[in-house]
Amino acid sequence: MGLMSNADYIQKELPNVELPTDIRSSIESLCSDWIGTKHDVVHELAN
């Protein structure tokens, strides 16, 4: 849950940070992957 909370925080704060476009895209992709992984893990644990 901490990982998802951190990824969510980063996504919300990212527009306030000046970054090169390629780095911003990488961070957005990473956060999206983290959140997706959390959902996958929770789903597998429920099964």
Summary of the structure (lengths in Angstrom):
residues: 47
radius of gyration: 12.4
end to end distance: 18.1
largest distance: 41.8
contacts: 101
relative contact order: 0.18
helix: 87%
strand: 0%
